[in-house]
Each structure stands twice: as structure tokens, then as C-alpha cells.
Amino acid sequence: MLCHAVAMNSPMSEPPKRHTVLLAIAGLNPQVVTETVFALSRESAAAFPCSIHVLTTTEGADRARLTLFSDEPGWFRRLLKDYRLPAVAFDHSHIHVLRDSAGQPLADIRTDEDNRAAADQISELVRSLTLDDATALHVSLAGGRKTLGFFAGYALSLWGRPQDRLSHVLVSEPFEGSWDFFYPTPYERIIQVRDNKIADCAQAKVTLANLPFVRLRHGLPDTLIEGRASFADAVRAAQGHLGPPALSLDLPGKKVVAAGVEIELPPADLAFLAWFARRAARDAPALRCPKDGVPEIEYAREYLAEYQRIIGEMGADERTRTRYRQGMTKADFEERKSKLKRLLLSALGASAMPYLITGAGRNPMRFSLALPPASIHLFGIPR
């Protein structure tokens, strides 16, 4: 949905460059929606949201529906009318209720299991809202439990792009925390605030505090960007990108873990990685690619030994054995190296770089897995 044209008397004038999506963590405070939208309306057309999503609990959802969408008081409709703001895609379907691990709506976050379920749902919503590069996601942390705000901010750090934004709405005293305050009205509106005092909403000041955040999206593999992922999986992937590299191979179990992520590799590609990993673990010299027309018998022998460890002593693959019977050719070497690179990049993204078979030197270039021996762990098999 594209933003509608802005009314002539609105402070917004320049055309929006992207479709801005606002995600508000509301908890029991639906006011955060109107307060944030009001503050954004004072900025620019590009900052003003074309659609809004609210993440909350069951009671928070009820409060949002009754206060924002009802005929009376209908504060969201009132805000748009009072300031002649453009229409926004925001209705009951845009209110997302957190659910527990059994899929039941959550009234509150009380247990560790609820915490994990909430983290996964927040992560999935943020991930899905950052898939379209034509959008800019704005996450507001003003409402809700502190843990929900933490998860939302961390999720934006994991999936956020350069155009995305994180903020906290600030409301002047004595209006902050008042149940009856939703935005500064352009007319006199007297409400009761703390300590039984009264105040005029027209005198309130609402601003947004922008919160800088570290963007880690470039370190996530494509599988975690394009497909559903748990919060814990995404954190492990990001940590693998930031922390020291570590490669674990369990050939009998057909498992490989790189950068903290378990990766599924076909036996032929796992064997190629294991071959280079074993050499790196022994600090063996790098290998040159076989010359055209001169297959390498020893390469084939070492590679097939790894392959046999993967398929097991009883495993039989005569086609593979036949292929390498005369040695490993240049075409074999380059094909396995290229496919392994493609699979690792798909699984790990930028985090794959330390685990790729790379070349160095010239005439001839020599290839190796450039990991220190201490970073390589071989389970259930001798080095």
C-alpha cells in the first residue's frame, strides 16, 4: 500500500521514498500508537507510516480495539481527523496477540517458556516485515513489558536494514502514564492526571527518541532471513559471525556445525570439507588444483576415505568409487569446491567466509581451509 497524498496544511511536504511500516510494542498501553503516529506526523512524509502493526497480549489487544477503533472514543480515527493526516492501513487484523508454545493467546509473560515463545513470535514478525526492500520498518519500544521491548529491539538488530529505525516515544509531564492521554489535541481537552490534578492535552509535548542499534543482518545466512527462524537460532548465527570461528565435524553422525549453526551437507560435499578440515587440523600444506589431464591419485584416496567414513563401512556407492578410480581430476576438484562454497554461503551468509576452501599464491595457486587447528573439532574419528 502506498501512502496517500498529504493534506496541504500538514507539516509534511516531501514525497515518501519508501513505504514506512510502524511496529509498536504496546502491552497494556495503546496510547503508544497514537503518540508515536502524532510524533511522526511532525517529521516528514517519509517518516509517516502507511501501515501499523501492534504486538501485545490478550488484554492489551482488547484495550487497543476499544480505545483506538471504537466509535467512541476512537482515538486513532480522531487523531487522523484532528490533524488531517493521510489514511493508514491499521485495523483489527494488524493487532498481533502473543501466543504460548501451545498456540493459546497469552494474557501475560509469566514463565520461561512464555518468554521463549514471545521472543520467537517477535523475531518472526520483525523478520517478515523486513523482507521487502521497498519498506522501512520503524519499531517503537514505548509500551509493553521490558522483556518484550528487549526482544523487539534485539530482533531489529538481527534483521534490521540501513533504512530501518528504532525509537522510544517521550511524553512531557504530567501527561506521561495518564490513561486518558492519547496525543496533544489541537483544541482544549482537560483530563485528570496523577495526584488528582488536571491538565490540558493541548499543552502536552510528544517527541521521539531515536535509539541507535547495531545491525547484524549481513551476518545472517539466507535461510534465517528468508525463512522462519527462532530467536535463539538467529542469535547463535549472529554470534557465530562475531565470535571466533569454530568447525565441528561428526562424520559417522553426518553432522557439521560451523559458526554455531548445524548445516546439512550431502555426503560428497561433506567429505570434501572433511578432507580439507583434517589436513588443516594436522597443519598439512595447502594443495594445488590438479592439472588438466593429470588426475591426482592421492587426492582421490584421501577424499574417498572421508566419504567412506560418512556412508559407513557397510555403505556402498560404486558410482562414486568409479568416478575417482583414476584419481581426482581438475574438473572434480573445482566442482566440489564450488558446490561446497555455494552450500556454505547459503547456510551461513557472510559467516561462511572462514569455512570456505580458499586459494593463495600464484603459479600454481594452492588451496586450503584457513582455520587454525585449535578451531577444528573432529568427533569420533582420528585426526
N, C-alpha and C positions, 0 to 999 in steps of 0.2 A: 504494500500500500504506500503510495506517495503522499507527502504532505499536501494539504490543500493550501491555496493561496492565503496569505496572512492579511487580516484586515488592515486598512490603511492607517488607522490610528494606533496600531500595535507598535511597540518599540522594536519589533523585528522587521528587517527590511531585506537583507540579502537572501538569495535563494539557498535552500539547503543543498549541500553537496552529497549527503548520504541520508538514508533513512535511519533516523535515530530511534532506538528501542530502549525504553526505560524499564529496568527490573528493580522493583522496590521490595526490600525485606521488611514486611510490615508488622509481623507479630500481632499484638493487640492494638496497634496504633495506625489506623487507616489514614490519619492526618498526614503521615509522611508522604502519601501520594500527592495530595493537593498542595502541600507545602513545597515539595520538590518541583512539581509542574509549574507552580507560580514562579519560583526562583528561576527556572529555565526560561520562562516566558520573558523575563527581564534581560536575557542574554542575547540570543540570536536565533534566526530561523533554523540554522543548522543544529543548534543545541536542543530545540524544542522537539519532544517526542512525537512520532507518528503512531506509535503503539506503546502500550504499557502492559507489563506483567507484574503481578503481585504474588509473592510467595509467603505463605502464612500457615497457621494452624486452623483447626475447625472453628474455634471461637473467633479467631482473627478474621476468617473468611466471612462469618456471619456479620461481624461488625462492619467490614468493608462493604458488603452488599447493602446493609441497612442505612449506612451513613452516606455512601458515595453514589449508589444507584437508585435509591428510593425516590418517589415523587417528592417526599418531604422527609428529611431536609435536602437530600440530593445534592450534596456538596460538590461533587465533581461537575455535574451539569451547571450548577450555579457559578463555579469558577470560570468555566468556558464562556458563559453568558456575560458575567460581570466584566470580563476583560476582552470580550470579542475575540477569543482565541480560536484557532482552527480546530476542526473535528479531529478526534484521536480514536484510534481503534482500541477500545477498552470497554469490556463488558464482563458478564459473569464468567464467560469461558476463559478469561485472562487471569482469573484468580486460581492459583495453584495451591492445593491443600497438601501439606506434607503427610506421608503415609508411613506406617511402620513396616517391618520386614514381611508381615503377612498381608500387606496391602490395605490395611484398615486406616482410616483417617486419624491423624494424631491430634489430640487436644492439647498436648504439651510434650516437651522433650524431657523425659524423666530418667531414662536408662541409657546404658552404653550402647545397647542395640538400637534404640531410637536415634541416638547420636549418629551412628554409622549410616542408618537409613536416611536421615536428613542430609548428611554430607553427600551421599550418593545422588540424591534427588536434586540437590542444589547444583552439584557438579554437572549433572546431565542437562539441566535447564540452561546453565551458562554455556556449556559446550554447544548445545543445539542453537542457541541464539548468536553464536559467533561463527556459524558455518558460512553465512552469506557475506561476502566481502563488500557488498553494496550497503551493508548496515554498519552502524556504530552503536555498540552496546554501552549504556550508562547504568551502572549499578549503584543504587543508593542504599547505604547501610544504616539509615537513621532509626528504623524501628526493629522490633523483634528481640529475641534473646541474644545475648552477646555471642553465644556459640554459633547461631545462625549467621550473624554478621561476619564472624571469623571465616566460616565455611564459604560464604559468598565472596568475600574479599580474596581468599586463597584460591578459589575456583577461577576468579578473573585473572589472578596472577598466572595460573596454569594455562588458561585458554585465551587470555586477552591479547588483542592485536594492537598495533600502534594507534588506531582510531578510537579505541575503547577508553572508558573513563570510570573512575570510582569517586564517590563523593559522600559527604555526610551533611545533612541539612541542619542549619543553625537557626534557632528562633529566639528572638530577644525576650528579655524578662518584661513583664511577668507572665507571658503567654506560653513559655515552654512548659510542656507537660499538662497543659489545660485540655480537658476532654472536649470542651466546646470551641476550641480554636482550630480552624482548618486552613486559613490563609488570610493575609491582610485584605480586608474588603475595601473597595473604592468609595465606600459610604460608611457612615457611623453605624457601628454594631457593638452594643455593650454586652459583655459576658462576665460571668463570675470566674475569677482566677483563684490562686492559692490564698489561704488565710482569709477567705470570705471577702476578698477585695474585688472590685470591679475594674474593668479596663475596656478601652475601645479598640476593636480589632483593626481599625483603620490606622492605628498608630504602631502596629507591630512591624518589625523588621525581620525578613527571612532571607538568608543567604546560603550559598552552598560552599562548603569547604572541600576543595579538591584534594584527594588523597593519592599521593604518588604510590605506584606499586611496581614491583619487578615483574617483567614479562618473560615467562619461561616457555611460551608456546613453541618456539623454534626448536626446543629440545625434546618435544614430544613426538613419538612415532605417529605415522599417518593413521594407524589403527585406533589410537586414542583420540585423535582429532575428528576422524570421520565416523567412528562408531561408538556405541555406548561403552562407557568405562566407569569403573568405580573410582571414588575419590582416592582410596588407598593406592590403586594401580597407577593413577596419574601422578601421585606424589612420589611413588617409587621410581617411575620413569624419569621424572624431573631430577630426583636425587641422583639417579644413575648418570645423568648428563653432567651434573655439577660435581659429583664426587669423583674419587679416583677410579679408574676403570678396573673391572674385575670380570673374569670369564671363568665359568664353571661348566665342565663337560662330564656328563654321565652317559657314556656310550651304551652300556647294557640297558640303561633306562631310557635311552633315546631322548635325553634332556639336555638342553643348553640354556644357560642363564647368562645374559650379558647386560651390563648396566642395571642389574636388579630386575630384569624382565625375562620371564621364561619364553623362549622362542621355539616354535615348531619348525624344524627343517627336514626336508626329505633326506633319506639315508645317504644318497650320493653327495649332497651338499654338506651335510653334517660331517661326513667322512673327510671332505676336503678341508673344512675348518679344523677338524681334529688333527689332521696331518700337520698343518702349519702350527697349531697350538702346541702339539707335542714337541715339535722342533724348537719353538720359542721357549718352552719350559726347560729344554736342555741347553738353551743358548746356542743352538746349532746355527751354522752360517745360512744366509739367505740363498734362495735358489733362483737360477736363471730360468727363463721360459725355454722349453725345448726348441731346438732349431727345426726349421721346415724340413720334413723328410727324414728327421733323425729322432725317433721316439726314445724316450728315456725309460729304460727297463727298471732302474732302481726307484724312480718316481712311482711307477705303476705298482711295484711291490709294496712300498710303504703305504700308498693310498689304499690298495686293496686290503691290507692288514687292518686299517681303521674301519673299512667298510664291513669286513667280516665281524669285527667286534660289535658293530651296530646290529647286523641282522642275526647274529648269534651263530654258534658252532653248527647248529642244525639247519641254518638258513642256506638257501641255495639260490643263486642268481647267475646262471650260466651266461646270460646275455652280457652282463657287466664284465664278467671274467674274460669273455671272448673279446670284448672291446679293447681291453688293456693287455691282452696276451702278448702282443708285440711291443708293449711299452706305452707310455703316455705321450701323445703327440702334442704339438703346439696348439692345435685346434681344441683338443681335450682340455688342456691346461687353461686356455683363455676362456673357454665356455664355462667351466666350473667356477673360475674366479669371478666372471661377470655375473653369473646367476647368483652366487653367494652374496655378492655385493648388493644386488637388487633386493634379495630377500631380507638382508640385514637392514638396509635403508628403509624398507617398507615397515619393518617391525620396530625400529628404534629411532627413525628420523636422524637428526643431527647427532644423536648419542651414539650412532653406529660407527663413527669415524675411527675410534681406537681399535675396532674389531675387524676392520677390513684388511684384506691381503693387499699390501701396497708395494710399489716398486721404488727403488732408489738406485742412483748411479746411472752410468751410460756404457754402452758397448761392452758387454750387454747389461741391460737393467736387471737387477736381482730383486726377488720378491720375498716378503716375509710378513709375519704377523708381528707388528712392532709393539708388543706388550712385554713388560718386564716379567721374568719368570715368576716372581712373587705374586703377580696378578692373575696367574693361570692356575686353576684347580682342576685336577683330573681325578674323578671319583671311581673307585672300583677297578681301576686299570693302572698298570705300571707306567711310569714315565719312560 
